[in-house]
Amino acid sequence: MSNEIRSYKDLIIWQKAIDLVVEIYQVLKSFPREELYGLSDQIKRSAVSVPSNIAEGQSRQHTAEFRQFLYIAMGSLAELDTQLIIAHRLGYIDSKNNEFFTARVIELRKMVSALISKLKN
């Protein structure tokens, strides 16, 4: 079996970002109904933006473009982290889930940062 990257779907970072989106959607089901188009929607958008930008960037023709999309994914992770903090403070996310999501966001940040560094060389 080859380690060759043929598509963004082969990237572990993309796979982990997709997993995070699914986990986020599961937790958002317990949010109050009045948050359906508020904070919940913002969290969904920023979470979905991470793997989407990784996919779009990897599909581009130039490494510089891929890096730029990875920087956008990094920004989306910062947005997501901020929104999850707000949700936790409002009591929409319990401490266990908050710790879980914080760890996942940190892991993805490190992975994105490492990939950006690798693409600079």
Secondary structure, 3 states (H helix, E strand, C coil): CCCCCCCHHHCHHHHHHHHHHHHHHHHHCCCCHHHCCCHHHHHHHHHHHHHHHHHHHHHCCCHHHHHHHHHHHHHHHHHHHHHHHHHHHCCCCCHHHHHHHHHHHHHHHHHHHHHHHHHHC
